[in-house]
Amino acid sequence: MVRPACGKLLRVKQEADSDYHLVLSDTGGRTMIAEIPSPSCIGSSPFLPSIRYVRSKFTAAYHPTESWRRLNVTMQVTGVGFFDFIHGQSGVAPNGIELHPVLAVRFGGSSGSPPPAPTPGKPKPSGNFSVSAYVSPNPVSYGSYPTLYAKSTPGALCSAQVLYSTGRAPVSFDGSAKTVGSSGVVGWTWHMESKGTGGTATVSCSLHGQTKSATASFTIS
């Protein structure tokens, strides 16, 4: 069953299994747990796109670590109702119910659920359709939060991927498709947890039947 919950996000941390452990509270001070798993831990699941999107948005907003971060911010969370056995979890509800996994969040006036698909319209000339990519900051320090930027024609639909020099992809990177707005730029932020020497970031954008790609290199300091 999918259930929504609205209240205060009191605190959050990343657990040893890579889940984000959220402690929520209602107006009466009663608490419950919500969990945002790492997409890398999900196999084949219809929930995977939503989990990827929510994990990316939550990471960009709050940067959870293995230590508690106390926030006390208003949040609406939608997730799958799950009864865990009670074993001393921080913020556990009296009956052990959790929202696990979280499928959508709303905080700061913006929704963390996936955006609706663009409405098909009459094709327009693509003009000077081009794509370029860069990572900022570059070099990237270990533990920081770099952003991969794509510059392209407004209206283009772009997706991205990052690969470290170690051959591994970032755990927190969500390269889901984004539509380029009037600024001509879209970005994807992730947590730099690799101790490799660097990596490559690739962006692929489509517009009116054309697809173009660009690759940017970065180093890890």
C-alpha positions in Angstrom: 0.0 0.0 0.0 1.2 3.5 -0.9 0.7 6.0 1.9 1.4 9.8 2.2 2.7 11.4 5.4 3.0 15.1 6.2 4.8 16.7 9.1 8.3 17.6 10.2 11.5 16.0 9.1 13.4 16.0 12.4 16.6 14.3 11.4 18.3 12.2 8.8 21.4 10.0 8.4 22.8 7.5 5.9 22.8 4.0 7.4 25.4 1.3 6.9 23.2 -0.3 4.2 23.2 3.0 2.3 19.6 3.8 3.0 18.7 7.3 4.0 16.9 7.0 7.4 14.4 9.8 8.0 12.7 10.5 11.2 9.3 12.3 10.7 7.0 13.8 13.3 3.4 14.9 13.3 1.9 17.9 15.1 1.5 15.8 18.2 5.1 14.9 18.4 4.6 11.3 17.3 7.4 9.9 15.1 7.8 7.4 12.4 10.6 6.3 10.0 10.9 6.7 6.3 13.6 5.2 4.2 15.1 6.2 0.9 17.2 3.3 -0.4 20.2 3.6 -2.8 19.1 2.9 -6.4 22.2 0.7 -6.7 20.6 -1.7 -4.2 17.4 -2.0 -6.2 17.0 -4.9 -8.7 14.2 -5.0 -11.2 11.4 -2.8 -9.7 8.6 -0.6 -11.1 9.5 1.8 -8.3 13.2 2.3 -9.5 12.7 5.5 -11.5 10.9 7.2 -8.6 13.5 6.0 -6.1 16.3 7.4 -8.3 14.6 10.7 -8.6 13.8 11.1 -4.9 17.3 10.0 -3.9 18.9 12.5 -6.2 16.6 15.4 -5.0 17.1 14.5 -1.4 20.9 14.2 -1.7 21.1 17.6 -3.5 19.0 19.3 -0.7 20.4 17.8 2.5 23.6 15.8 1.7 23.0 13.1 4.3 26.1 11.6 6.0 26.7 8.7 8.5 26.1 11.3 11.3 22.7 12.6 12.3 21.7 15.9 10.6 19.0 17.7 12.6 16.7 19.7 10.3 13.1 20.3 11.7 11.7 21.2 8.3 8.2 20.7 6.9 7.9 17.8 4.4 5.3 15.7 2.7 6.4 12.1 2.0 4.7 9.4 0.0 5.9 5.8 0.2 5.1 2.1 0.6 3.7 1.2 4.0 5.9 -1.4 5.6 5.7 -2.9 9.1 9.2 -3.5 10.5 9.9 -5.4 13.7 10.8 -3.0 16.6 14.5 -3.2 17.5 15.3 0.1 19.0 15.3 2.2 15.7 15.6 5.9 16.1 12.2 7.5 15.6 10.3 4.2 15.2 6.5 4.4 15.4 4.7 2.5 18.2 3.4 -0.1 15.8 6.7 -0.3 13.7 5.2 1.1 10.5 7.6 2.8 8.1 7.4 4.3 4.7 9.9 2.1 2.8 10.7 2.9 0.1 9.9 6.6 -0.2 8.5 7.3 -3.7 8.0 11.1 -3.6 8.8 14.0 -1.4 7.7 17.6 -1.3 9.8 20.2 0.6 10.6 23.9 0.2 7.6 24.3 -2.2 9.0 21.9 -4.8 8.0 18.3 -5.6 10.4 15.4 -5.5 8.2 13.2 -7.6 9.1 12.7 -11.2 8.1 15.5 -13.5 5.3 14.8 -16.0 6.3 13.8 -19.5 6.4 16.7 -22.0 3.2 17.2 -24.0 3.7 16.4 -27.6 3.5 19.4 -29.9 4.0 20.4 -33.4 7.7 19.8 -34.5 9.7 23.0 -34.8 12.9 23.5 -36.7 15.8 22.6 -34.5 18.0 25.5 -35.6 21.6 25.3 -34.4 21.1 22.2 -32.2 24.3 21.6 -30.2 25.4 19.9 -27.0 28.3 20.6 -24.7 29.1 19.4 -21.2 31.4 20.3 -18.3 31.8 19.4 -14.6 32.1 22.1 -11.9 34.1 22.4 -9.8 37.0 20.7 -11.6 39.3 19.3 -10.2 36.8 17.7 -7.8 37.8 17.1 -4.2 36.8 13.8 -2.4 33.6 14.2 -0.4 32.4 17.2 -2.3 29.2 17.6 -4.5 30.2 18.4 -8.1 27.6 19.1 -10.8 27.6 17.9 -14.4 26.2 20.6 -16.6 24.8 20.2 -20.1 24.4 23.2 -22.4 22.0 22.7 -25.3 19.0 24.2 -27.2 16.0 25.0 -25.0 13.5 22.2 -25.3 16.1 19.4 -25.8 15.7 16.3 -23.5 19.0 15.4 -22.0 20.2 12.4 -19.9 23.6 11.8 -18.4 26.0 9.3 -17.0 29.3 9.4 -15.0 32.0 6.8 -14.9 35.0 7.0 -12.6 38.5 6.0 -13.7 38.0 2.9 -11.4 35.3 1.7 -13.8 32.6 2.3 -11.3 29.6 4.7 -11.5 28.7 7.1 -8.6 26.2 5.5 -6.2 24.3 8.8 -5.8 24.3 9.9 -9.4 20.9 10.0 -11.1 21.2 10.9 -14.8 17.5 10.8 -15.5 16.3 12.8 -18.5 15.8 16.6 -18.0 14.4 19.1 -20.4 16.6 22.1 -21.1 14.8 25.4 -20.1 15.2 28.9 -21.4 18.6 29.2 -19.7 20.0 26.6 -22.0 21.6 24.6 -19.1 20.6 21.6 -17.0 22.6 19.9 -14.3 23.0 16.7 -12.2 24.7 16.8 -8.8 26.2 13.8 -7.0 28.4 12.9 -4.1 32.1 12.4 -5.0 33.0 9.2 -3.0 35.6 7.7 -5.4 39.3 7.7 -4.7 40.2 7.2 -8.3 42.1 9.8 -10.3 39.1 11.2 -12.2 36.5 10.2 -14.7 34.3 11.1 -17.6 30.8 12.5 -17.8 28.6 12.0 -20.9 25.5 13.8 -21.9 23.1 12.8 -24.6 20.4 15.2 -25.8 17.5 14.8 -28.3 15.5 17.4 -30.1 13.0 16.9 -32.9 14.4 13.5 -34.0 18.1 14.5 -33.7 20.4 13.2 -30.9 23.8 14.6 -30.1 26.2 13.8 -27.3 29.1 15.4 -25.5 31.7 14.2 -23.0 33.6 16.1 -20.3 36.6 14.8 -18.3 37.3 15.6 -14.6 40.0 14.9 -12.1 39.8 14.1 -8.5 42.0 15.9 -6.1 
